[in-house]
Every structure is written in C-alpha cells, then in structure tokens.
Amino acid sequence: MTAAPERYLAELAAAWRAERAASVAQFAAERAGKSLAQRAAAGRALASLTIADERGASRGRARVLVEAPPAVDLDELRLGPGDPVVLWDGAAGGQRLRGVIERREGQGLWLVLEDFPDPQARDRRWALDAEAPEITFERGDRALARLAGATATSDLGRLRAVLLLAQPPARRPQPTWHPLDARLDERQLAAVALALSTLDVALIHGPPGTGKTRTLLEIVRQRVARGEKLLCTAPSNAAVDHLGALLAELGGLRVVRLGHPARISPALTELSLDAQVEADGATALARQWRDRARALRKNAHGKAGREAFAEARQLDRDAAAELANVERAITERADVVLATCTGADHPVLGDRVFDAVILDEATQAPDPIALVAACRGKQLILAGDPRQLGPVVIHAGPSERRLLGSTLFERLAASYGSVAPDATGATGATGAATVMLEQQHRMHAAIMEFASRTMYGGKLRAAPAVAAHTLEELGALPDDARPGPFVLIDSAGKDWTERRGSGGQADGESAEHDDADPSTYNPGHAERVAAEARRLLSRGLAPQDVAVIAAYDAQVRRLRQLLAAERASGLMVGTVDGFQGQEREAILVDLVRSNERGELGFLSDLRRSNVALTRARRFLLVMADSATLGDHPYYGELVRYVEALGGHVSAWADDAEPLR
C-alpha cells in the first residue's frame, strides 16, 4: 500500500460506499426492469404465497411460514437459508417485511422477519423478493469509521498502525508453552508459537490440507488456558460453524455462537446464543410473555383482534428486553465467542474488546468486513490462503475492485515476510508476521504436486500417511482405463461446445443465450461427467465419498439433473465456491469451457481452479478441452503434467461405461 493510512482508509470507505450503491441499484433495477413473474422464473422471487403459521422468535422477531402454490418448484429458487428477503403484499401502502430465509419445509419457507404481519395477513396473497444485504454494508461503514477515529495510543490505534503498514508487528519474548495436540508438525508448532507471542498481528498461511484449522484449535486452547477471552470469526457462516463444531468436540470450553438463527447450522444449535438463552432458568418469565403473545395472535379477529395484536407485540418487546440481560451474561462468561465477521458487530457485545480475534479464511474477507472483526480485539490472528478464493466483489468498477479485492492478509504477508522455525518450533526474524504450513494431510502426492509447483513454489509435501493412498485401499475395484490418482478426460475434437443459459433445457432445445441466467454450461461435458461419476461408483465407492465440482452454476444445475439418483444416495454436486474447505475421497472436476476462441472466462482466476484441484484425497478426474485451454500457461502445464503421469485419456477412447 503506497497511500498514507488516512488516505487509504478514505479511499477504501469510498469504494465500499460505491459497492453498496451499486448493489442496491442492481436490486432496484431488477425489480423495476422485470415483472414479478420474470423474477420468479429466474429463481429470484416467489408469488402468490400464503401465510400458514406465525411464531415469536428471539429479539422480538417473528418466524413466519409462507407456502407456495403446488405448481411452484422450490428447487428452482436461487435463494436459501440466510439470504435477505422482503415479504410484501402488493397492496397500495401494504406491508413490506424484511428478514431472512430460515429453512425450507415441504412446499413452504420459514422466514425470520423483523416484525409480525398484520392481523389480516392470512387473508391476502404475498410475494417474496431477494433483498440487498444492507446490514453488511452498514457494519463495514461503522468499522471503517471506528478504525479511522481510534487514537494512536489505544489498542485499536496501535493495531491500525500495523494493519496499515505504518509500523512493523511486534512480539513479546517467547512464552513457555507445551503442545496440547501431540500431532502438530514443526510448521504448525511455529504458527502456534507466533500466535502466542504476537503483540498485534500474526498470519498463518494454510494451503489445502495442511491442518490450518487444527493449528487454530491449538491456539484457542493455549490462549484460553492463559485466561484470555477470544472472538473467533470467518467471513462465512459455514467456516464459523466448522470451527465451532470442532471446538465442541474438544470439550472443556465455554463457547457461544452469535448470529441469526436462520444462518447457523443445525449441528451448532446448542451452542447458539438463542439456544443457550432458552435453556437458562432466568428466562421463565420472558417465555410466559411470549407464549401469551402467541395465543393472542392466534385468536386475533376484528377490532378486538387488532387490540390483541398490539398487546401481543408489546409482550414480545418486553420479553426481548428481559432476554437481553441473559444474553449479555452468557456472552461475558464464554471463553470463546463465535461469529461471522459482520456478526462480530452483534448488539449484545456492545463496546466489548477481546484479548484476541482469530479470523479464519481471512483471504476471503474484503477489508471493511475483516475490520468489523479486527476492531474487536487487542491482537489479531489471520489465517487463510491467498492462492484460494478471494473476496467476492460484484458491482464495483476497476478502482474499487482493486481496493476491495485486496486483503489485509495479502498486504501484511507481502510487507512483513515469513517466520522460519527452529528445531524446537520457536520463532525468530523479528518483525516477520507469517508462518506457512507445508505438510499436507489430504492429497495423494501426485495430486498435490501440481498445485505445489504452480501455486506454492514447490514447498508442499505429502504426509507419509496420505502420500500413496489409493481408492483400492477403500475396497474399490481397479480401473486400468482410468489410471489414477490423477486423470484428465480430454474432450478436444468432440465438438462439445459450451453454451450460455440456465443449463436446464431439454436435449435439443436451444439456449445459446438466456437473459435470466447468462451462465455457461456444456451439455456434452455434463453427459460425460455424469457417466464418469457412475463409472466411478461402479467400482464400489460409497456415493458420499464422491463429489462433482463444476466451474459454472448452469453446469451444476445440469449435472444435478443428470445425477439426481446418485445425489439422493449422498453424492455431492456443487460449485467451486461452495466446496472450498471440503474434501472427498474422489473428485470429478468439470472445467466446462470449450470454444474455438480459447476464451476462459473466470477460469482465468487460477485460484478457483486451485480450489477445485485440491479437494480430492485419493482420486482426481478433470474434464477439460485441451484445444481450448492448452495455450494458457497454467492449463497447458496441467495437461502436460497429467500426460507425464500416464493419466491423459481422450474422450474418444470409450464412453465411460460402468465396470459392472
């Protein structure tokens, strides 16, 4: 960063405002430019909904079940749990209720709304639309203002100086500590040592399969043992819940998960603040008030019903105020508070500052989001991998994209350098801020090696337990025509040309362009990948050990149709974005692109392909057109690498028939 810290923060705030304005404008333009029927056809809205149930929720909110007509296929809805929505009745001056989707139930959706529908709500038809994520932008704005306004001598002011490269990181003398996890390797021990000795910032670079999360768990346990209170965050709910589940397995820690109930994994329900509040004996009176409010709403009719509805609303508000005291007590006694980065701005935390903030998947968080969490800590521990998916910046122009697409982790790592461990796992190199984990515990060495060469400077090494593991060790039949562990099915010359559209058309139906969904799909690739998946399963693998990853949403939808039966048995089909952080014994990757122009689209972002190619443990099959991809240095090297392994298979060789 060449700009002075003050100028950089001003430019970043302006970029964030521009992204927010563009996001809001896009949602508004979608509603203004398309009818409700068109938005519904695109999976961005629902019409003709009825309200089937209403219940009280935490903090005075409402849980409402809306049901769609039988003819509506909710599988086509491109909104899911946690997505912000607005429920509206279409009447002039009618209600507009904002909230989020909680979950699907049959032909209905449970919504958590900021307020209750009026007493006559069940007599009307409602519509549901996607909503801009305003709260995310508001919290980013507040974090930027808070950082800019911090005094130089405050904890946040000192942290700001390091984050904005005005002064190097500092460390205290190495504290005495003993590993609680005896399986940590040398680099993991070095990362823990750095995180325990830092006075401001520590970075852990965790390439795929290198045990980044295990390292973070050790840091949490060591710091809690010193009497510290920690905030553990990540940009996504999935990453927060993954860390929370592992902390729960360890036991011995008081953990509370903040966040909207609709966005928390069911497996983490017991850790959620809402669940812990409900289980607290001090909430009996508040529960009585909520039960009374529910009964009043259920029997509300006519004028008396309006009065009962008003009384019910007041009872819900009184209950929420009573519960707020319990919420504060629970979070204050917790050793570890879990939240997404934006969730770190939860009202229950007030102005609280933690001893340290741990931010996982930090390379996916644009600065304003990362700073929401960072402002909560005296010290900041960032973990991530800049060679995997970065921040999602959708609406910004080139200058804003440059600012929002860069992350704290990348700039700090580039500016302050790496720590080299000595034989005891201690750290040296004063001012250095990063430890890179190098031994991976996921991939067969042949799968790992391509990523190591192209993305990690040849530094990765496979742990002995995984270096040569195979599908046959799981009882799978051998397949001499697919000589694993790394296979590339080459569609060059097959004329399986990509198309644009939703990917859901029937065979023979044209979809060269579809305004509702301009994603890319490839029918020929999809048919072949589905056949390859069935062939793989015919070797005796369990469906839950296999996943199919495609580079485009439209191709994912087509593959899900083709593999519907296999998905019902546990096989996963998903996008690259949805699969980061996961793994399977066998992975099939469809790169989709096949055109005469050699156009790659966002395959040019090699981080996406790096994620896809590092999810497999024992077997990786890639579907690609070498004629389209081969001139690109990375993809050309991919083809040559697999050829050298003996895993290059022409799509002309066979039709991927099942082995049995």
MODA-V998199 format. One record per pair of residues at least 24 apart in sequence whose ideal C-beta (glycine too) atoms are under 10 Angstrom apart, sorted by sequence separation. I is the first residue (numbers start at 1). GAP is how many residues later the second one is. If there is no record, write none. Layout:
I/GAP
I/GAP
//
This chain:
48/24
77/24
80/24
85/24
87/24
94/24
97/24
172/24
173/24
187/24
188/24
191/24
192/24
195/24
240/24
241/24
244/24
247/24
291/24
292/24
293/24
324/24
328/24
341/24
352/24
353/24
354/24
355/24
356/24
357/24
358/24
359/24
360/24
361/24
362/24
363/24
364/24
366/24
367/24
384/24
385/24
386/24
409/24
436/24
439/24
441/24
442/24
443/24
444/24
445/24
498/24
499/24
526/24
543/24
546/24
547/24
548/24
549/24
550/24
551/24
552/24
553/24
588/24
589/24
610/24
626/24
47/25
95/25
169/25
171/25
172/25
185/25
190/25
191/25
192/25
194/25
195/25
229/25
230/25
232/25
233/25
237/25
238/25
240/25
241/25
242/25
243/25
289/25
290/25
293/25
340/25
341/25
344/25
351/25
353/25
354/25
356/25
357/25
358/25
359/25
363/25
364/25
365/25
366/25
382/25
384/25
409/25
439/25
441/25
444/25
497/25
498/25
499/25
525/25
543/25
544/25
545/25
546/25
547/25
548/25
549/25
550/25
551/25
553/25
587/25
603/25
609/25
613/25
622/25
46/26
85/26
87/26
95/26
171/26
172/26
185/26
188/26
189/26
192/26
193/26
196/26
213/26
217/26
220/26
221/26
237/26
241/26
242/26
245/26
289/26
290/26
293/26
342/26
363/26
364/26
365/26
366/26
382/26
383/26
384/26
440/26
443/26
444/26
496/26
497/26
498/26
529/26
533/26
537/26
543/26
544/26
545/26
546/26
547/26
548/26
549/26
550/26
576/26
587/26
589/26
603/26
606/26
609/26
621/26
625/26
77/27
85/27
86/27
101/27
170/27
171/27
172/27
184/27
188/27
191/27
192/27
195/27
196/27
216/27
220/27
225/27
231/27
236/27
237/27
238/27
241/27
244/27
288/27
289/27
292/27
341/27
342/27
344/27
345/27
349/27
361/27
363/27
364/27
366/27
382/27
386/27
439/27
440/27
442/27
444/27
496/27
497/27
498/27
542/27
543/27
544/27
545/27
546/27
547/27
549/27
576/27
580/27
587/27
589/27
598/27
606/27
620/27
624/27
40/28
46/28
81/28
85/28
89/28
170/28
171/28
183/28
187/28
188/28
191/28
195/28
224/28
237/28
240/28
244/28
289/28
290/28
291/28
341/28
344/28
345/28
361/28
363/28
364/28
380/28
386/28
496/28
497/28
522/28
526/28
530/28
534/28
542/28
543/28
544/28
549/28
580/28
587/28
588/28
600/28
604/28
606/28
621/28
623/28
75/29
80/29
81/29
89/29
95/29
97/29
99/29
101/29
169/29
170/29
171/29
185/29
189/29
192/29
193/29
213/29
217/29
221/29
224/29
286/29
289/29
290/29
340/29
341/29
343/29
344/29
384/29
495/29
496/29
521/29
522/29
526/29
529/29
530/29
533/29
534/29
537/29
542/29
543/29
549/29
559/29
576/29
582/29
586/29
587/29
594/29
598/29
599/29
600/29
603/29
606/29
609/29
43/30
74/30
79/30
82/30
87/30
94/30
169/30
170/30
171/30
181/30
184/30
185/30
188/30
192/30
196/30
213/30
216/30
217/30
220/30
224/30
241/30
286/30
289/30
290/30
341/30
342/30
343/30
344/30
345/30
346/30
366/30
382/30
494/30
496/30
520/30
522/30
525/30
526/30
529/30
530/30
533/30
536/30
541/30
549/30
580/30
581/30
586/30
587/30
594/30
595/30
598/30
604/30
43/31
46/31
74/31
89/31
95/31
97/31
100/31
169/31
170/31
171/31
183/31
184/31
188/31
192/31
216/31
221/31
224/31
237/31
288/31
289/31
341/31
342/31
344/31
345/31
382/31
491/31
494/31
496/31
520/31
521/31
526/31
527/31
530/31
531/31
534/31
548/31
559/31
576/31
577/31
580/31
583/31
584/31
585/31
586/31
587/31
588/31
589/31
590/31
591/31
592/31
593/31
594/31
596/31
597/31
598/31
600/31
603/31
604/31
40/32
43/32
45/32
74/32
77/32
89/32
94/32
99/32
168/32
169/32
214/32
217/32
221/32
286/32
287/32
290/32
340/32
341/32
344/32
380/32
496/32
519/32
520/32
521/32
522/32
523/32
526/32
527/32
530/32
534/32
537/32
547/32
558/32
576/32
579/32
580/32
583/32
584/32
585/32
586/32
587/32
588/32
589/32
590/32
591/32
592/32
593/32
594/32
595/32
596/32
598/32
600/32
603/32
43/33
44/33
45/33
46/33
64/33
74/33
91/33
96/33
98/33
100/33
167/33
168/33
169/33
181/33
184/33
213/33
217/33
220/33
285/33
286/33
289/33
290/33
339/33
340/33
341/33
344/33
491/33
519/33
520/33
521/33
522/33
525/33
526/33
529/33
530/33
533/33
549/33
575/33
576/33
579/33
582/33
583/33
584/33
585/33
586/33
587/33
588/33
589/33
590/33
591/33
592/33
594/33
595/33
598/33
42/34
43/34
44/34
45/34
73/34
74/34
87/34
90/34
91/34
169/34
181/34
184/34
285/34
286/34
289/34
339/34
374/34
491/34
494/34
519/34
520/34
521/34
525/34
526/34
529/34
537/34
556/34
558/34
576/34
577/34
580/34
581/34
583/34
584/34
585/34
586/34
587/34
588/34
589/34
590/34
591/34
594/34
598/34
600/34
41/35
43/35
44/35
62/35
64/35
66/35
72/35
74/35
89/35
90/35
96/35
100/35
183/35
220/35
286/35
287/35
341/35
368/35
369/35
519/35
520/35
521/35
523/35
526/35
527/35
536/35
547/35
549/35
555/35
576/35
580/35
584/35
586/35
587/35
588/35
589/35
593/35
594/35
600/35
621/35
40/36
42/36
43/36
51/36
63/36
71/36
89/36
90/36
98/36
162/36
181/36
217/36
283/36
286/36
287/36
367/36
368/36
450/36
489/36
517/36
518/36
519/36
521/36
522/36
526/36
530/36
547/36
548/36
555/36
556/36
576/36
579/36
584/36
592/36
593/36
40/37
62/37
65/37
70/37
89/37
90/37
98/37
162/37
163/37
180/37
181/37
285/37
286/37
339/37
366/37
367/37
370/37
371/37
447/37
448/37
449/37
491/37
517/37
519/37
521/37
526/37
534/37
547/37
555/37
575/37
576/37
591/37
598/37
49/38
51/38
61/38
64/38
67/38
68/38
69/38
88/38
89/38
162/38
163/38
180/38
284/38
285/38
286/38
366/38
367/38
369/38
370/38
446/38
447/38
448/38
519/38
521/38
533/38
546/38
547/38
548/38
549/38
550/38
551/38
552/38
554/38
591/38
46/39
61/39
63/39
67/39
68/39
87/39
88/39
161/39
162/39
179/39
283/39
286/39
337/39
366/39
367/39
370/39
446/39
447/39
489/39
523/39
545/39
546/39
547/39
548/39
549/39
550/39
551/39
552/39
576/39
45/40
49/40
65/40
67/40
68/40
87/40
88/40
159/40
160/40
181/40
282/40
283/40
286/40
366/40
367/40
444/40
445/40
446/40
489/40
514/40
517/40
533/40
544/40
545/40
546/40
547/40
548/40
549/40
550/40
551/40
552/40
45/41
46/41
65/41
66/41
67/41
68/41
86/41
87/41
88/41
158/41
159/41
177/41
180/41
181/41
282/41
366/41
367/41
444/41
544/41
545/41
546/41
547/41
548/41
549/41
550/41
551/41
552/41
57/42
66/42
67/42
86/42
87/42
158/42
159/42
179/42
180/42
283/42
365/42
366/42
443/42
444/42
489/42
545/42
546/42
547/42
548/42
549/42
550/42
551/42
593/42
47/43
65/43
66/43
85/43
86/43
179/43
280/43
282/43
283/43
364/43
365/43
443/43
489/43
511/43
530/43
541/43
542/43
64/44
65/44
66/44
85/44
86/44
87/44
178/44
282/44
283/44
363/44
365/44
367/44
529/44
541/44
542/44
591/44
57/45
64/45
65/45
66/45
85/45
86/45
155/45
177/45
180/45
278/45
281/45
362/45
363/45
364/45
487/45
541/45
64/46
65/46
84/46
85/46
86/46
177/46
277/46
280/46
362/46
363/46
63/47
64/47
66/47
83/47
84/47
175/47
178/47
277/47
280/47
282/47
362/47
363/47
503/47
539/47
591/47
63/48
64/48
83/48
84/48
177/48
277/48
278/48
361/48
362/48
62/49
63/49
64/49
79/49
84/49
177/49
274/49
277/49
280/49
359/49
503/49
505/49
536/49
537/49
551/49
552/49
61/50
62/50
63/50
79/50
83/50
84/50
273/50
276/50
277/50
280/50
359/50
362/50
363/50
482/50
503/50
504/50
536/50
551/50
552/50
61/51
62/51
64/51
66/51
77/51
79/51
84/51
175/51
276/51
279/51
382/51
385/51
502/51
503/51
536/51
551/51
552/51
36/52
53/52
61/52
62/52
64/52
78/52
79/52
84/52
277/52
382/52
383/52
385/52
484/52
500/52
502/52
503/52
536/52
551/52
52/53
57/53
59/53
61/53
62/53
63/53
64/53
77/53
273/53
274/53
276/53
277/53
482/53
501/53
503/53
504/53
505/53
533/53
36/54
57/54
58/54
60/54
61/54
62/54
273/54
276/54
383/54
481/54
482/54
498/54
500/54
503/54
504/54
31/55
52/55
53/55
55/55
57/55
59/55
60/55
61/55
62/55
66/55
276/55
499/55
502/55
503/55
506/55
533/55
52/56
57/56
60/56
69/56
479/56
498/56
499/56
502/56
503/56
504/56
532/56
27/57
51/57
53/57
55/57
57/57
64/57
273/57
479/57
482/57
498/57
501/57
503/57
504/57
551/57
50/58
52/58
273/58
276/58
503/58
530/58
532/58
551/58
27/59
49/59
54/59
57/59
67/59
479/59
529/59
49/60
51/60
56/60
66/60
68/60
476/60
479/60
528/60
529/60
530/60
55/61
66/61
273/61
476/61
477/61
478/61
529/61
551/61
49/62
54/62
64/62
66/62
476/62
477/62
528/62
549/62
550/62
46/63
54/63
271/63
476/63
477/63
529/63
549/63
273/64
387/64
475/64
476/64
477/64
526/64
549/64
271/65
273/65
471/65
474/65
475/65
476/65
525/65
51/66
272/66
273/66
474/66
475/66
476/66
525/66
526/66
549/66
54/67
271/67
387/67
388/67
472/67
474/67
475/67
525/67
549/67
54/68
387/68
471/68
472/68
474/68
522/68
525/68
547/68
53/69
181/69
258/69
386/69
387/69
471/69
476/69
521/69
522/69
525/69
547/69
51/70
52/70
180/70
268/70
385/70
471/70
522/70
524/70
546/70
50/71
51/71
256/71
277/71
385/71
474/71
521/71
522/71
50/72
51/72
520/72
522/72
545/72
50/73
51/73
258/73
273/73
519/73
520/73
522/73
545/73
546/73
548/73
549/73
550/73
50/74
51/74
256/74
264/74
471/74
520/74
545/74
49/75
50/75
51/75
256/75
273/75
520/75
548/75
49/76
50/76
254/76
256/76
258/76
264/76
48/77
49/77
256/77
257/77
263/77
541/77
47/78
48/78
49/78
256/78
541/78
47/79
48/79
49/79
254/79
255/79
256/79
257/79
258/79
259/79
264/79
520/79
46/80
47/80
254/80
255/80
256/80
257/80
258/80
259/80
260/80
263/80
539/80
46/81
47/81
253/81
254/81
255/81
256/81
257/81
258/81
259/81
520/81
45/82
46/82
47/82
253/82
254/82
255/82
256/82
257/82
258/82
519/82
520/82
45/83
46/83
252/83
253/83
254/83
255/83
256/83
259/83
260/83
520/83
536/83
44/84
45/84
259/84
44/85
45/85
258/85
536/85
44/86
257/86
258/86
260/86
535/86
40/87
43/87
258/87
259/87
39/88
40/88
42/88
247/88
258/88
533/88
39/89
40/89
247/89
258/89
503/89
532/89
39/90
258/90
36/91
39/91
247/91
258/91
532/91
36/92
244/92
256/92
529/92
36/93
243/93
529/93
244/94
498/94
529/94
243/95
244/95
498/95
499/95
528/95
496/96
497/96
498/96
241/97
497/97
498/97
526/97
31/98
240/98
496/98
497/98
525/98
30/99
31/99
240/99
241/99
489/99
491/99
495/99
497/99
524/99
525/99
30/100
240/100
491/100
494/100
525/100
239/101
240/101
485/101
487/101
488/101
489/101
498/101
522/101
524/101
27/102
229/102
237/102
238/102
484/102
492/102
27/103
229/103
231/103
237/103
240/103
488/103
491/103
498/103
522/103
27/104
28/104
229/104
230/104
232/104
233/104
234/104
236/104
27/105
229/105
230/105
231/105
232/105
233/105
234/105
235/105
236/105
26/106
27/106
229/106
230/106
231/106
232/106
233/106
234/106
235/106
237/106
24/107
25/107
27/107
228/107
229/107
230/107
231/107
232/107
233/107
234/107
235/107
24/108
227/108
228/108
229/108
230/108
231/108
233/108
23/109
24/109
233/109
234/109
476/109
22/110
23/110
24/110
225/110
233/110
476/110
23/111
224/111
233/111
474/111
20/112
223/112
224/112
231/112
232/112
473/112
474/112
20/113
23/113
24/113
223/113
231/113
20/114
23/114
221/114
471/114
220/115
221/115
243/115
470/115
471/115
20/116
21/116
220/116
469/116
20/117
243/117
532/117
19/118
20/118
231/118
242/118
243/118
538/118
242/119
532/119
535/119
538/119
539/119
540/119
17/120
20/120
239/120
240/120
535/120
536/120
538/120
539/120
540/120
16/121
19/121
20/121
231/121
239/121
240/121
535/121
537/121
538/121
539/121
231/122
232/122
239/122
534/122
535/122
536/122
537/122
538/122
17/123
229/123
231/123
238/123
528/123
531/123
533/123
534/123
535/123
536/123
16/124
17/124
229/124
230/124
231/124
232/124
233/124
234/124
235/124
236/124
531/124
532/124
534/124
535/124
16/125
135/125
229/125
230/125
231/125
232/125
233/125
234/125
235/125
236/125
239/125
531/125
534/125
535/125
228/126
229/126
230/126
231/126
232/126
233/126
234/126
235/126
525/126
530/126
531/126
13/127
16/127
17/127
228/127
229/127
230/127
231/127
232/127
233/127
234/127
235/127
486/127
496/127
498/127
524/127
528/127
529/127
531/127
12/128
13/128
16/128
227/128
228/128
230/128
231/128
232/128
233/128
234/128
235/128
236/128
497/128
527/128
528/128
226/129
233/129
235/129
236/129
496/129
527/129
13/130
234/130
235/130
486/130
495/130
498/130
13/131
224/131
234/131
235/131
485/131
494/131
497/131
12/132
13/132
223/132
233/132
484/132
485/132
487/132
488/132
489/132
490/132
491/132
492/132
493/132
223/133
485/133
486/133
487/133
488/133
489/133
490/133
491/133
492/133
493/133
494/133
10/134
13/134
235/134
484/134
485/134
486/134
487/134
488/134
489/134
490/134
491/134
492/134
493/134
9/135
12/135
13/135
223/135
235/135
484/135
485/135
486/135
487/135
488/135
489/135
490/135
491/135
492/135
9/136
12/136
220/136
233/136
484/136
485/136
486/136
487/136
488/136
489/136
490/136
491/136
492/136
219/137
233/137
482/137
484/137
490/137
491/137
492/137
9/138
10/138
220/138
235/138
488/138
492/138
9/139
219/139
233/139
234/139
482/139
490/139
233/140
443/140
447/140
479/140
490/140
232/141
233/141
442/141
5/142
6/142
216/142
231/142
476/142
5/143
216/143
231/143
233/143
474/143
476/143
216/144
233/144
474/144
231/145
473/145
474/145
231/146
471/146
472/146
213/147
230/147
470/147
471/147
472/147
492/147
112/148
212/148
229/148
469/148
470/148
471/148
112/149
212/149
230/149
231/149
232/149
234/149
235/149
469/149
470/149
490/149
112/150
228/150
234/150
468/150
469/150
488/150
9/151
110/151
111/151
112/151
228/151
230/151
455/151
466/151
488/151
12/152
110/152
454/152
455/152
466/152
486/152
490/152
488/153
489/153
490/153
82/154
202/154
204/154
206/154
455/154
456/154
460/154
488/154
5/155
9/155
82/155
206/155
454/155
455/155
486/155
487/155
488/155
496/155
5/156
8/156
81/156
82/156
202/156
204/156
223/156
235/156
454/156
486/156
494/156
8/157
206/157
235/157
488/157
493/157
494/157
5/158
6/158
102/158
103/158
198/158
204/158
205/158
223/158
451/158
455/158
487/158
489/158
490/158
492/158
493/158
494/158
5/159
102/159
103/159
203/159
451/159
454/159
455/159
486/159
487/159
488/159
489/159
490/159
491/159
492/159
493/159
4/160
5/160
100/160
102/160
196/160
203/160
450/160
451/160
485/160
486/160
487/160
488/160
489/160
490/160
491/160
492/160
3/161
5/161
99/161
100/161
101/161
102/161
195/161
220/161
484/161
486/161
487/161
488/161
489/161
490/161
491/161
1/162
3/162
4/162
100/162
101/162
102/162
219/162
451/162
452/162
483/162
485/162
486/162
487/162
488/162
489/162
490/162
1/163
2/163
99/163
100/163
103/163
195/163
450/163
451/163
483/163
484/163
490/163
1/164
219/164
450/164
483/164
489/164
1/165
216/165
448/165
482/165
483/165
489/165
447/166
448/166
483/166
216/167
447/167
482/167
489/167
215/168
447/168
448/168
481/168
447/169
213/170
443/170
447/170
450/170
212/171
443/171
447/171
212/172
442/172
443/172
444/172
447/172
481/172
482/172
201/173
212/173
442/173
443/173
444/173
447/173
481/173
440/174
442/174
443/174
444/174
446/174
482/174
210/175
442/175
443/175
444/175
481/175
84/176
441/176
442/176
444/176
481/176
82/177
116/177
200/177
202/177
203/177
204/177
205/177
206/177
208/177
443/177
482/177
82/178
119/178
200/178
201/178
202/178
203/178
204/178
205/178
206/178
207/178
481/178
81/179
82/179
83/179
199/179
200/179
201/179
202/179
203/179
204/179
205/179
206/179
207/179
208/179
454/179
455/179
81/180
82/180
83/180
117/180
120/180
199/180
200/180
201/180
202/180
203/180
204/180
205/180
207/180
208/180
454/180
479/180
81/181
82/181
116/181
119/181
120/181
198/181
201/181
202/181
203/181
204/181
205/181
207/181
478/181
80/182
81/182
82/182
118/182
119/182
120/182
198/182
205/182
206/182
477/182
81/183
119/183
198/183
454/183
476/183
477/183
81/184
119/184
195/184
450/184
453/184
454/184
81/185
120/185
196/185
392/185
119/186
120/186
195/186
118/187
119/187
194/187
195/187
389/187
450/187
454/187
118/188
119/188
195/188
388/188
389/188
450/188
453/188
119/189
120/189
119/190
191/190
389/190
118/191
119/191
389/191
450/191
117/192
191/192
388/192
389/192
449/192
450/192
116/193
119/193
388/193
385/195
446/195
450/195
116/196
446/196
449/196
116/197
156/197
63/198
115/198
143/198
155/198
159/198
447/198
61/199
63/199
143/199
146/199
154/199
446/199
61/200
116/200
59/201
61/201
115/201
140/201
143/201
446/201
58/202
59/202
139/202
140/202
143/202
57/203
58/203
139/203
142/203
164/203
57/204
136/204
138/204
139/204
163/204
205/204
57/205
136/205
137/205
139/205
140/205
146/205
203/205
204/205
136/206
139/206
203/206
135/207
138/207
139/207
163/207
201/207
203/207
135/208
163/208
201/208
205/208
133/209
136/209
203/209
135/210
169/210
202/210
203/210
160/211
163/211
169/211
201/211
203/213
205/213
364/213
58/214
59/214
160/214
58/215
59/215
156/215
159/215
160/215
201/215
203/215
390/215
58/216
159/216
203/216
364/216
389/216
57/217
58/217
162/217
163/217
202/217
390/217
59/218
156/218
159/218
162/218
389/218
390/218
58/219
156/219
159/219
163/219
361/219
387/219
388/219
389/219
58/220
147/220
155/220
156/220
158/220
159/220
215/220
361/220
387/220
388/220
147/221
156/221
158/221
159/221
360/221
386/221
389/221
155/222
156/222
197/222
215/222
385/222
388/222
389/222
144/223
155/223
214/223
387/223
388/223
143/224
144/224
147/224
154/224
155/224
387/224
143/225
146/225
147/225
150/225
194/225
202/225
212/225
385/225
140/226
142/226
143/226
146/226
193/226
210/226
211/226
385/226
388/226
140/227
141/227
143/227
144/227
147/227
194/227
210/227
214/227
387/227
140/228
143/228
144/228
146/228
147/228
190/228
191/228
193/228
209/228
210/228
211/228
139/229
140/229
142/229
143/229
146/229
190/229
193/229
197/229
198/229
203/229
204/229
205/229
206/229
207/229
210/229
211/229
385/229
60/230
139/230
140/230
142/230
143/230
145/230
146/230
190/230
191/230
197/230
202/230
203/230
204/230
205/230
206/230
207/230
209/230
210/230
211/230
56/231
137/231
140/231
141/231
143/231
144/231
190/231
193/231
194/231
196/231
202/231
203/231
204/231
205/231
206/231
207/231
209/231
210/231
211/231
58/232
136/232
137/232
139/232
140/232
143/232
187/232
189/232
190/232
193/232
194/232
195/232
201/232
202/232
203/232
204/232
205/232
206/232
207/232
208/232
209/232
210/232
56/233
57/233
60/233
136/233
139/233
142/233
143/233
187/233
188/233
192/233
193/233
194/233
200/233
201/233
202/233
203/233
204/233
205/233
207/233
209/233
56/234
187/234
190/234
191/234
193/234
206/234
208/234
209/234
55/235
56/235
62/235
186/235
189/235
190/235
192/235
198/235
208/235
136/236
185/236
186/236
189/236
190/236
191/236
56/237
186/237
188/237
189/237
190/237
55/238
56/238
186/238
187/238
189/238
190/238
194/238
209/238
55/239
186/239
194/239
208/239
209/239
54/240
185/240
194/240
195/240
208/240
56/241
184/241
194/241
207/241
55/242
193/242
209/242
54/243
55/243
169/243
191/243
192/243
208/243
54/244
164/244
191/244
207/244
363/244
53/245
163/245
190/245
191/245
207/245
162/246
165/246
169/246
179/246
189/246
190/246
191/246
210/246
164/247
165/247
168/247
169/247
188/247
190/247
208/247
163/248
164/248
168/248
171/248
177/248
187/248
207/248
208/248
163/249
165/249
168/249
187/249
188/249
207/249
162/250
165/250
174/250
187/250
188/250
210/250
62/251
165/251
174/251
186/251
187/251
188/251
205/251
209/251
210/251
174/252
185/252
186/252
187/252
207/252
208/252
211/252
60/253
162/253
174/253
185/253
186/253
207/253
209/253
210/253
62/254
162/254
174/254
185/254
209/254
60/255
61/255
56/256
60/256
171/256
185/256
59/257
60/257
209/257
54/258
59/258
60/258
82/258
171/258
183/258
56/259
57/259
60/259
61/259
171/259
56/260
59/260
60/260
170/260
171/260
58/261
59/261
60/261
169/261
170/261
171/261
58/262
59/262
168/262
169/262
171/262
56/263
57/263
60/263
168/263
169/263
56/264
59/264
60/264
140/264
167/264
168/264
169/264
58/265
59/265
168/265
169/265
58/266
59/268
58/269
162/271
187/272
185/278
59/288
59/289
242/339
238/340
242/340
236/341
239/341
238/342
239/342
238/343
236/344
238/344
236/345
19/347
234/347
20/348
19/349
16/350
15/351
16/351
17/351
15/352
16/352
15/353
16/353
12/354
13/354
12/355
13/355
12/356
9/358
8/359
12/359
9/362
26/368
213/368
26/369
212/369
25/370
23/371
24/371
22/372
23/372
208/372
22/373
23/373
208/373
19/374
21/374
22/374
209/374
19/375
20/375
21/375
22/375
208/375
19/376
20/376
18/377
19/377
15/378
18/378
19/378
22/378
18/379
16/380
15/381
18/381
19/381
15/382
18/382
19/382
17/383
15/384
16/384
19/384
14/385
15/385
18/385
19/385
14/386
15/386
18/386
15/387
16/387
11/388
12/388
15/388
16/388
11/389
14/389
15/389
13/390
15/390
11/391
12/391
11/392
12/392
12/394
8/395
3/400
1/402
208/402
207/403
208/403
1/405
208/405
209/405
208/406
209/406
207/407
208/407
209/408
1/410
1/413
1/414
76/426
76/428
78/439
43/459
42/460
41/461
42/472
44/472
42/473
43/473
42/474
43/474
41/475
42/475
78/475
41/476
38/477
39/477
38/478
78/479
34/481
76/481
34/482
75/482
75/485
75/486
43/514
//
